Amino acid sequence: MRSETVLNMEGISKSFPGVRALHNVDFTLRKGEIHALMGENGAGKSTLIKVLTGVYEKDAGQSILDGKPVHFRSPQEALSMGIGTVFQEIALCPNLTVAENMFIGRSRSRFVQWKEMNAKAEEMLSSLGIPASPTQELSSCSIAVQQMVSIARAIDMDCKILILDEPTSSLDEDEVQKLFALMRELKARGVGIIFITHFIDQVYEISDTITVLRNGELIGEYQTSKLPQIELISKMMGKALSDVSAIEKQEKSKSARSVPVFEATGLSSAAGVRPFDFTIEKGEVNGFAGLLGSGRSESVRAIFAADKVTGGEVKVNGKRVKLKTPLHAMKKGIGYLPEDRKRDGIIGELSVRDNIILALQVMKGFFRPLSRKQAEEFAVEYIQKLGIKTPSIDTPIESLSGGNQQKVVLARWLLTNPMYLILDEPTRGIDVGTKVEIQKLVLKLAEDGMSLTFISSEIDEMLRVCTRLIVMKDREIVGELSGMSLTEQDTMQMIAQGGK
Amino acid sequence: MRSLNTTRSKTRLSNSNLLFIIAGVIFVLMYGFALISYPGSFMQFQTFFDLFNLNAALFIITLGLCVVMIAGGIDISVGAVCGLVTMACALLLESPMGSILGALLLALAIGTAFGVMHGFLIAYLEIQPFIITLGGMFLAQGLLTTLHKDPINVTMPAFVALRNYTIEIPWLGTVNRLGYFIPSEIKPGVIVVVVLVILYAVLMKWSRFGRNVYAIGGNSQSARMLGINVKRTRFFSYVICGLTAGISGFVFLMTTGAGNIGNGALFEMKAIASNVIGGILLNGGVGNLLGAPIGTLTLLTINELIRAAGVQSNLQAIVSGLLLYIFIVLQSIVMALRGNERFRLTLPPWLKPQDKEVENQG
């Protein structure tokens, strides 16, 4: 069933300094269609949405809304033309009532007509089947209902297009179903819905059409019913199925290890991964594979106690321990290189030297400072060891390139001499040469007896480095691959089938 | 479409109203305790009215500050502005061209000037309100001592008449020991308090501005996304607060009849305490405007109680400090028991609710 087009974006291109975020992308949305926009991190999904809603200025291309070319300069302007966006983070005021949240900021009158407003809200809520009362304070509603209220607000403003950006990531099964019911209702009313999510199963449950982006380019538009999951995943990851089987897999030598250094059973954290078991042996390199949002990072963050651990047992070197904070984990010899280097990893204004000795200093305690000479020696040693390109050890780290910043963070952890190091996307956004250097370094460290967990969005990189892959999907471990079955084909198969 | 029955949850009390009710209950308990302990003084209606008669200025200041606090801000200059206004007005009234109307206008002008300045710096230049209004406080104090160092008694006949004017309530009063009926009296300042309470309560509940104040106090980022002019709303919240501080200065002068360096000292702290007791949270967005007078009454009742008990004055401060702790912890516990993340407090195990609230929505 193809009905009339409501939005047509043609040849959209957008570049940022040094990055081509979108290149000649087309996107078409029809009336009453739920259209999933899929792609891995950096594929250009959010850039496309931001271009559409006027957050970014596009470099080339045009958007045609209802047959007329449009050009928005702000999300407010887009909203006034009928393009509503609902973000994962709810942009409503928790201390106001449901009805107020639907109508505040839109009225011209200087006074609030409570009765009239509540009646209008009541009508809207019941027609959409949203289980909330207009006079209820928003904070007393569940997250799903709050999200529905913000959808109701958009609908009441006569939206023709509704963009749902990761609306389900903080909802449970039941709430997701409620949201889907609402989406189907809107679809029946002829609203075009753009749905962005990392949950593959949800895409197949609700969407009519899928558009896949990769590295800022359009891969294609497909009917959901005619695109098998495995194909979708291979399109998102950019590996043709035939290529995949061609890769020769060499068996990595299983040396005399099998001494577990870290064991976890039923570990779960406040970030919402399902309880999982995990073991790593001495000198082993393993990895968490899965699409973005599958819970890879959340799992390792639980291991390092970077998120609040809510359950499970942990053994380090066979002894039961309680890891409550990252400092506990560090003291037990665990290191963690976070995914978001800018936010969690570096302290931009501090010098390269200070960034390198940071972790060691924290572990020693602040009352036993490293002498300046010692710090300098350490810094120089690791700058040479890792080949960090920096004008001097006193240079602020923010002026280094991404790859070198990453090496500094790596040096910081190596200096503490951990027995188990977790690397979350260590190669993201750095040049190919440095990437290979880091991969080599990982293998070298493992040879010296360190255990490592390596996470990357690029599956071939993980295959090159890891001897065992733990496959995740929708925040759950769905299986494990090692030895001969450690191939891209098998990994993708496992993600697609999801252990079901 | 799947059947999605619109089972409605019972509309829960909003946080603002819950805190308001707590404040009300605390006040009633406090006053009830006072009545039982010292029936001699608290049984008299005049004692209750005197709380208003003598502290009208504090009530008024608390109202203005309440608006700023609901918007998520703070203004600690209000006490000093109030003091400055008393001195400026006293000087004007004592000068040859003094008139009551002139003094009133001067009071409004000084208050508004401070409000506009603070509002501009805080809302449009986005500077921390604490620092800005701390600066305002020093400025107002400095101006106060520059104007005049010694107390000035206002002797202007018209003003003295206004100051001594009392309104008798013939049907409400007490019979004294000699058997004479003494009617209760209220001062003109109390009328100002009542009018302002009604005016501000209406403003906060039924005006677009008032609801916008709640919205920016709840989440200013969201408020902006919802199309509210956050800066303008914040600006006017400070203007209203300054203006109210100006009015309170005038009412202060009507109560004491003298400009004095110490006037209004520490009023900002008393006003913050009153608001917090009245259920207006410092985080912003939560609170009922009527909580402001209730909180002030509670604070004043505590002070009266301690005075009636004949405790030494240094102990008075200690006791009111401790009581303040108890109220705030009590509020937090109630809010935490509600399971609202924003007010979560680590409770000792014996205070934890046995079964977690799961039925958030229907």
Boltz contact constraints between the chains, C-beta under 6 A:
constraints:
  - contact:
      token1: [A, 91]
      token2: [B, 222]
      max_distance: 6.0
  - contact:
      token1: [A, 91]
      token2: [B, 225]
      max_distance: 6.0
  - contact:
      token1: [A, 92]
      token2: [B, 222]
      max_distance: 6.0
  - contact:
      token1: [A, 93]
      token2: [B, 215]
      max_distance: 6.0
  - contact:
      token1: [A, 93]
      token2: [B, 218]
      max_distance: 6.0
  - contact:
      token1: [A, 93]
      token2: [B, 219]
      max_distance: 6.0
  - contact:
      token1: [A, 93]
      token2: [B, 222]
      max_distance: 6.0
  - contact:
      token1: [A, 94]
      token2: [B, 218]
      max_distance: 6.0
  - contact:
      token1: [A, 95]
      token2: [B, 218]
      max_distance: 6.0
  - contact:
      token1: [A, 95]
      token2: [B, 285]
      max_distance: 6.0
  - contact:
      token1: [A, 95]
      token2: [B, 286]
      max_distance: 6.0
  - contact:
      token1: [A, 96]
      token2: [B, 215]
      max_distance: 6.0
  - contact:
      token1: [A, 104]
      token2: [B, 215]
      max_distance: 6.0
  - contact:
      token1: [A, 104]
      token2: [B, 226]
      max_distance: 6.0
  - contact:
      token1: [A, 105]
      token2: [B, 226]
      max_distance: 6.0
  - contact:
      token1: [A, 105]
      token2: [B, 227]
      max_distance: 6.0
  - contact:
      token1: [A, 105]
      token2: [B, 228]
      max_distance: 6.0
  - contact:
      token1: [A, 110]
      token2: [B, 208]
      max_distance: 6.0
  - contact:
      token1: [A, 111]
      token2: [B, 206]
      max_distance: 6.0
  - contact:
      token1: [A, 111]
      token2: [B, 207]
      max_distance: 6.0
  - contact:
      token1: [A, 112]
      token2: [B, 206]
      max_distance: 6.0
  - contact:
      token1: [A, 112]
      token2: [B, 211]
      max_distance: 6.0
  - contact:
      token1: [A, 126]
      token2: [B, 6]
      max_distance: 6.0
  - contact:
      token1: [A, 129]
      token2: [B, 4]
      max_distance: 6.0
  - contact:
      token1: [A, 129]
      token2: [B, 6]
      max_distance: 6.0
  - contact:
      token1: [A, 131]
      token2: [B, 6]
      max_distance: 6.0
  - contact:
      token1: [A, 131]
      token2: [B, 361]
      max_distance: 6.0
  - contact:
      token1: [A, 131]
      token2: [B, 362]
      max_distance: 6.0
  - contact:
      token1: [A, 133]
      token2: [B, 8]
      max_distance: 6.0
  - contact:
      token1: [A, 133]
      token2: [B, 11]
      max_distance: 6.0
  - contact:
      token1: [A, 135]
      token2: [B, 11]
      max_distance: 6.0
  - contact:
      token1: [A, 136]
      token2: [B, 11]
      max_distance: 6.0
  - contact:
      token1: [A, 137]
      token2: [B, 14]
      max_distance: 6.0
  - contact:
      token1: [A, 140]
      token2: [B, 12]
      max_distance: 6.0
  - contact:
      token1: [A, 141]
      token2: [B, 361]
      max_distance: 6.0
  - contact:
      token1: [A, 142]
      token2: [B, 360]
      max_distance: 6.0
  - contact:
      token1: [A, 142]
      token2: [B, 361]
      max_distance: 6.0
  - contact:
      token1: [A, 145]
      token2: [B, 361]
      max_distance: 6.0
  - contact:
      token1: [A, 181]
      token2: [B, 2]
      max_distance: 6.0
  - contact:
      token1: [A, 181]
      token2: [B, 4]
      max_distance: 6.0
  - contact:
      token1: [A, 184]
      token2: [B, 1]
      max_distance: 6.0
  - contact:
      token1: [A, 185]
      token2: [B, 1]
      max_distance: 6.0
